[in-house]
Amino acid sequence: MNDPALIETLRGVLRQEAEALTALSAQVDASWLAIVRLLDETRRAGGRVIVAGVGKSGHIGRKIAATFASTGTPAFFVHGTEASHGDLGMIQPGDCVLMLSASGGTKELFDIAADCARRAIPLALITRKAESELGRAANHLLLLPDLPEACPNGQAPTTSSTATLAAGDALAVALMRIAGFGAADFGRYHPGGQLGLAARGGKS
């Protein structure tokens, strides 16, 4: 199968998402440092980072929480809808919330934001829209570049979800550097698989 038009479509998506990451990198500023500080202080105080989202942001959020947890920052994911049906109890004073919503208007996350305000739980939001309802509710904002999605309809989360995932990776690596999280620590959290074996110097 040789379809030049389809090949160009594939390349175009990759270029568009790469451009979004370049734009995101250019936006890194003191607001990012404030979020890193919040996450680090929460970790040092014995709290957890609660990552929250729904839909594709939820899938990305699960990965971000897993990356935090595996690199020394206790974290787990809470789904916005489940939070409204009892899982708000998983978020406790001393924790902080990292919420994901490109639009800033994800209604399923409103109850988490309201609960954070009631209980003075710090809320950081990764979003494109600072002046959204969730943007106004957040204590800290990490703004994504407001660029079109890579899908032909401009609807399916592609550019935005890639940028969100990369932002989460950047936060996790910054926290690793602050904590001095090294290969031995990585090996302790990864007792299984080739990653853990390599981190332990090949010793089982």
C-alpha positions in Angstrom: 0.0 0.0 0.0 1.5 3.3 -1.1 -0.8 6.3 -0.4 1.2 9.6 -0.5 -1.8 11.6 0.8 -2.2 9.3 3.8 1.5 9.4 4.5 1.3 13.2 4.5 -1.7 13.0 6.9 0.3 10.9 9.3 3.3 13.3 9.1 1.1 16.3 9.4 -0.4 15.1 12.7 3.1 14.5 14.1 4.3 17.9 13.0 1.3 19.6 14.5 1.7 17.8 17.8 5.5 18.6 17.8 4.7 22.2 17.2 2.4 22.2 20.2 5.2 20.8 22.4 7.6 23.5 21.1 5.0 26.2 22.0 4.4 24.6 25.4 8.1 24.7 26.1 8.2 28.4 25.3 5.4 29.0 27.9 7.3 27.5 30.8 7.6 30.3 33.4 7.3 31.0 37.2 3.7 29.6 37.2 5.2 26.1 36.4 7.7 26.5 39.3 4.8 27.4 41.6 3.1 24.1 40.8 6.4 22.1 41.2 6.8 23.8 44.6 3.2 22.8 45.6 3.7 19.2 44.6 7.1 19.0 46.3 5.8 20.6 49.5 2.8 18.2 49.5 5.2 15.2 49.2 7.5 16.5 51.9 4.5 16.9 54.3 3.3 13.4 53.7 0.4 14.3 51.5 -0.5 12.8 48.1 -1.0 14.4 44.7 -4.5 13.6 43.4 -4.7 13.8 39.6 -8.2 14.3 38.4 -9.8 14.3 34.9 -12.4 12.6 32.7 -12.5 11.3 29.1 -9.2 11.5 27.3 -7.8 13.8 30.0 -8.7 11.0 32.5 -6.6 8.5 30.6 -3.7 11.0 30.5 -4.2 11.7 34.1 -3.8 8.0 35.1 -0.5 8.0 33.3 0.7 11.2 35.0 -0.3 9.9 38.4 1.5 6.6 37.7 4.6 8.4 36.7 4.6 10.6 39.8 4.1 7.5 42.0 6.8 5.5 40.4 9.3 8.4 40.7 9.0 9.3 44.3 5.9 11.5 44.5 2.9 9.6 46.1 0.0 10.1 43.7 -3.2 8.5 42.4 -5.9 9.2 40.0 -9.5 10.2 40.8 -12.2 10.2 38.1 -14.4 13.3 38.2 -17.7 11.4 37.9 -16.7 8.9 40.6 -15.7 11.7 42.9 -19.3 13.0 42.8 -20.4 9.6 43.9 -18.3 9.1 47.0 -14.7 9.2 45.8 -14.3 12.8 47.2 -13.5 10.9 50.4 -10.2 9.8 48.8 -9.0 13.4 48.8 -7.9 14.6 52.3 -6.5 17.7 53.9 -2.8 17.7 53.3 -3.2 16.5 49.7 -3.2 18.7 46.6 -5.2 18.2 43.4 -3.8 18.4 39.9 -6.8 18.7 37.6 -6.7 18.2 33.8 -9.3 20.0 31.6 -8.2 21.5 28.3 -11.5 23.5 28.1 -11.6 24.4 31.8 -15.3 23.7 31.6 -15.5 20.0 32.3 -18.7 19.9 34.4 -17.8 16.5 35.9 -14.9 18.2 37.7 -16.9 21.0 39.3 -17.6 19.0 42.5 -13.9 18.3 43.1 -13.1 22.0 42.6 -15.9 23.0 45.0 -14.7 20.5 47.6 -11.2 21.8 47.3 -12.4 25.3 48.0 -14.5 24.2 51.0 -11.6 22.3 52.6 -8.7 24.6 51.5 -7.1 21.8 49.5 -4.8 23.4 46.9 -5.9 23.0 43.3 -3.7 23.2 40.3 -5.2 23.1 36.8 -3.7 22.2 33.4 -5.8 23.9 30.8 -6.0 26.0 27.7 -8.5 28.5 29.2 -7.5 30.6 32.2 -10.8 32.5 32.2 -12.9 29.3 32.4 -14.9 28.2 35.4 -12.2 25.8 36.6 -9.5 28.3 35.7 -11.1 30.8 38.1 -11.4 28.2 40.8 -7.8 27.0 40.6 -5.0 28.3 42.9 -2.4 27.6 40.2 -2.6 27.4 36.4 -0.4 25.6 33.9 -1.5 26.9 30.5 -1.4 24.8 27.4 -0.9 26.4 24.0 -4.3 27.2 22.5 -3.7 25.4 19.2 -6.1 23.4 17.0 -6.4 19.7 17.6 -4.7 17.5 15.0 -7.9 15.6 14.0 -9.6 16.8 10.8 -12.7 18.0 12.7 -10.6 19.9 15.3 -12.5 17.9 18.0 -10.7 14.7 19.1 -8.2 15.4 21.9 -4.8 15.0 20.1 -2.7 18.1 20.3 -4.1 19.0 23.7 -3.7 15.5 25.2 -0.2 15.2 24.0 0.7 18.6 25.5 -0.9 17.6 28.8 1.0 14.4 29.0 4.3 16.2 28.2 3.5 18.8 30.9 3.0 15.9 33.4 6.3 14.3 32.4 8.1 17.7 32.9 6.6 18.1 36.4 7.6 14.6 37.4 11.2 15.0 36.2 11.5 18.3 38.0 10.3 16.7 41.2 12.8 13.9 40.7 15.6 16.4 40.5 14.5 18.3 43.6 14.2 15.0 45.6 17.5 13.6 44.2 15.6 10.5 43.1 18.2 8.2 41.5 18.6 4.8 40.0 18.6 3.0 43.3 15.3 4.6 44.2 13.8 3.7 40.9 14.9 0.1 41.4 13.1 0.0 44.7 9.8 1.1 43.2 10.2 -1.2 40.2 11.0 -4.7 41.6 9.7 -6.4 38.4 10.5 -6.2 34.8 13.6 -5.0 32.8 13.4 -1.4 34.1 13.7 -2.6 37.7 16.5 -5.1 36.8 18.5 -2.4 35.0 18.1 0.0 37.8 19.5 -2.6 40.2 22.5 -3.1 38.1 21.3 -6.3 36.6 20.9 -8.0 39.9 17.7 -9.9 40.5 
